[in-house]
């Protein structure tokens, strides 16, 4: 039986808006954005599957509107798409359903094996969560736009290559390319070692994310960073905050995430969009395929790796425009053609009702 739990943004997280004196005067605008996101998201559904509890941000209504499924990257959470989802809603007048969840080992999701982050497992999780939220027929009867950032891009590409979700119309991968990702694997452990392992306050973590360039948009950082932390108490009863996800512990799965990504992405029958922060991330297979018109490439050099957080409005606009160009069309019946056919076949008999 599925249980529901309200409260997506805990009130304590709002203190993130007060972490630096020079930003205090921005607090009113940030609070307004948070209020809108709270109102639009309305609730967090804790969906229980066997040995798994997923945090699904927002509504999971069963209807026929197009469904945007947003999968976050390693070490992040569904809230990395919070502002982008808000802009998508505004651009579409609420006609689309936005759906995001914390994958296993991240955010509020709890499983019996949080370290099982193999690509196969994550892809199956995606399907299981989708069915749990919208019903088993969602994978065949609903128009779906799969969007994945970084590791999440690997997950959606893998799910498409294995034909796990036949009803997907469009797919977007954000800032991940097989060639450059495989080359960067040797430096990922250094990244894990060099970033702070703990913070005294949530505000310190938000400030670090901004100063380090991890997230360039302070408004987005205030929303997404708190969910990435776990509160702990030291032996002296002093609180500290550590990362919810131990990125270094996921190392056994890194190569599996990125290996074969280009082939999986290009082999999909869905309309394909690749959003990158720079051309240096484009490998040879993708370069050739792009020149052949096999997918659409969008470069957003003003963003860092967290594209959807750094420039959420631009990201939302790109996704909505791509969807509108590639959504399924229901063509009206051409009665002139029907009449011509009837004339030939039935000697000018009036067309019957179709």
N, C-alpha and C positions, 0 to 999 in steps of 0.2 A: 504494500500500500504506500502511495506517495504522501509524504508529509509536506506541509507548507510552512514557511517561516518568514514573517515580515522583517523589515529593517535591512536595507541594503547598505546605506551609509550610516554608520554609528555616529552619534553626535560628537563623540570624542575626536573623530577624525577632522572635524572642522577647525581644530586648533592649528592645523597645518597652515592656515591662512595668516597666522600671526607670527611666523618664525623669524622675520627680519624687519626691523623698524622701517626701512625705506619702502617696504611693501605693504605697510599697514593701510595706507590710503587706497590700495587696490582691493582691500578686503570686501568692500560692499559689492563690487562687480563680481568677485569670486563667489560670494555667498549667493548672489542672484543666479549664477550659472549652476551652482550646486542645487539650489532650490528647484530650478527647472528640471535638472537631471533626476532629482528625487521624485518629482511629480510625474515625469514621463516613465520612469522605471517602475515606480509604484511599489514593487515588492521583489524580494529575492526568493525564488522557489528552491527549496532544498529537496531535490528529487532523489529518492532512495532506490537504488538498484541492488542486486545481490552483492554484498560486501562493498558497495560503493555509495557514496553520497555526493552528488554534484551540486555546485552552486550555480544556478542558472539565473543570470541577471535579467530581470525584466519580465514582461508578459510571455506566456506560452499559449496563446489562444489558438484554438483550432479553427482556422478559417482558410479561405482560398487566396489571400493576398500573397504577393511575392515574398519569399523568405530570404533574408540576408543572414547567413550563418557566419559569424566572425570568430576565428580561432587565433588566440594570442600566441606569442613566442615563448621560448624557454626562459624561466625565471620571472615571467610577468603574470598578468591575470586578465580576466575578461574586462576589467575596468580600463585597460589600455585602449579600448575602443569606445569609452564612454562619450567623449566629446564628439568623435566622428559619428557615432550613432545618433547623437542629438542633432547634428547638422543634416544627416541623411533624412531624419524625420521632417525637419523643417523644409528641406528641398522637395520632399515628396508629399507634403501635406498629410503625413501620417498614413499614407496608403500602403507602405511596406511594413513587414514585421521584421524587427531586428532581434537576433538571438545570439547570445554569447554565454559561454560557461567557462569555469575554471577547470582546466584539464587536470588529470591525476597528478598528485604531487605539488599542486599549485593552489594558491588562494584558500578557499574554504573547502575544497574537495578533499574527501578522505576515502582511502581505499585500503584493502588488506595488503597491498603491495605498492606503495607510493613511488618506489624506485623503478618499477617496471615501466620505463618510458620508451620501450622499443617502438619503432614506427608502426609495426603491425598492430600492437596493442592500442596505440593512440588513435589509429584509424578506425579500429573496431569500436573504441570508446565513443568516437564521434557519431557513429551510426547508432549505437545503443542510446546515447543521450538524446539524439534527434527523435528516435522512436518513442522514448519515454515521455518526451515533452509534447509531441504532436501526434502520436499514434503510428502504428506500423506502416500504414499506407503512405506516409509522408514522403518516403524515398522514391515513390513511383508516381504519386498524384499531385505533387506540389512543385511549382516553379521555384527553384532554389538557386541562389547566388552564393557560392562558397568563397570566402575571403580568408586568407591565412597570412599572418606576419611571421617572418623568419622560420623558426621551427614549425609554426602553424601552417606556413606555406608548404612545407614538406608533407605535413599531414593531409591537407586537402588534395595535393597533387597525387599522393599515394592512394587515397580513397577513390579518386577519379580513375586512376590507372587500373585499379582492381574492380571498377564498376560497382562499387558498394552503394552508390546513390544515383540511380539511373535518371532521376528527374532534374538533375542539375543542368541549368541552362547556361550559366556563366561561372567562370572561376577567375579569381584574382590572387596573385602571389605578391607579397610586399617585401621588398628588399632582402631577397635571398636568391643566390645563384650558386649552382653546384660547384663550378670551377673555383671561384674565389673563396667559397665556404670551405672546401676541402683544403685549400692552401692555407687557410687561417687556423686550421685545427691545432697546429703546434703552438699557437700563441694564446689559445683559449684558456689554458690552465694558468698562464701568467696573469691574464685578466682576472680570473677568479681569485688568485692570490693577492692581487694588488688592490682590489676594491675593499673598502672597510667591511669587516665581518660583523660589526655591531655598532649601534648608535645609542646615545644617551636618551634621545627623544626622537619622536617621529619627525619633528621639525628639522632636526639635524640631517635626517635621511633625505628629506625633500631638498634641503639646501645643497647637500652633496650631489644629488642627481642633477641639479641645475648647474652648479659650478663645474662639474666634471663633463658636462655635455651629454650625459646619458639621456636626459630628457630636456629639450631646449625650451619647451613651453611650460612655464611655471604653473599656469592654471591646470594643465593636465597632470603635472606632477603631484599637485595637491590632492587630486582625485585618486590617482592610481597607486602612488607609493605606499600609503598606509596599508593597503591590502597585501603588499609584498612582505610585510614584517610580522614577526611574532614577538609578543611581549613576554619577557622572562624576568625573574627576580634573582638577584645575586645572593650570596651567603650573608651579605650585610643588608639585605632587604631593599637594595637599590634596584630600581627597574632599569632594564636595558632592552634593546630591540635588535633582534637578529633576523636574517633573511629566512622567509618561510621555505624557500626552495634552495637546497644546496646544489648549486650548479656544478661544482667539481664532482659531486657524486653521480652526476648524469653522464660523465665522460664515456663509459662503455657504449653509450648509444649515439654519440656524436656522428661517427662515420656512417652509421646506418641511417640517420636522418637525411643526410645530404647526398649519399651515393645514389646515382641514377635519377636525381631530381629533374634534370633537363629533359631527359627522355620521357619521364612520366608526365611532365607538364605539357610537352609538345604533342604527346600521343592522345591527349584528351579530345573528345569530340565536342566538348563545350567551347563556347567563345572564351578566349583567354586574354587576360590583361596582366602585364608585369609592370609593377611600379617600383622604380629604383631611385636611390638618392644620388647615383652617379654612374656614368658609363663605364667606369673602370671595373664595375661588378659584373659586366656582361661577358659571358664566356663564349667560345667559338661556336658551339652548336646553336646557342640562342641568337648570336649575331647573324648567322646564316639564315636561320628560320625567320628572323625579324625582317631581313631583306626580302624574303620570299612571301611576306605578308601572312605568316601563319599565326601571328598573335599581335596584339597591340602593345607597344612599349611606351611608358610614360616616365620621363625623368623629372625629378623634383629635387634639384641640387641644393635648395635652401633648407632641406631637412637633413637630420642625421638618421641613424638607423631606425629610431622610433618614429617613422614617418607619420603614422596616424595620430601620434601624440604631439609631435612638433608642429604639424600643420593640419589639424583635423578638418578644417573647412575645405581646404584644397583636396584632401583625400576623399572626403565625402562627395564632393562635386565630381571627382574623377570616377568614382564607383557608380554614382547615379547616372552620369552621362553614358558610361559604358553599358550599363544595364538597358537603358532606353534604346540604345542603338542595336541591341541584340536580343531583346525580349521577344517572346513568341507573338506572332500576329494572328488574329482571327479575321480572315478576309471575308467580306460580304459576298453573297451570291450575285453573280453577274447575270441578271435576267435576260439581257440581250443575247448572251451566249447560249443560255438555256433555250430561248425561243428559236435560235438558229438550228440547234440540234434537233428540236422537235419538228421543225419544218422538214429537215432532211429525212428523219426517221419515220415520222407519222403524217407526212403530207400536210404540213401546216396546221396541225391540231394545236389548240392552245396549250401552253405549258401546264402540266398538272402541279399540284401543290407538293413542295419538297419538304 
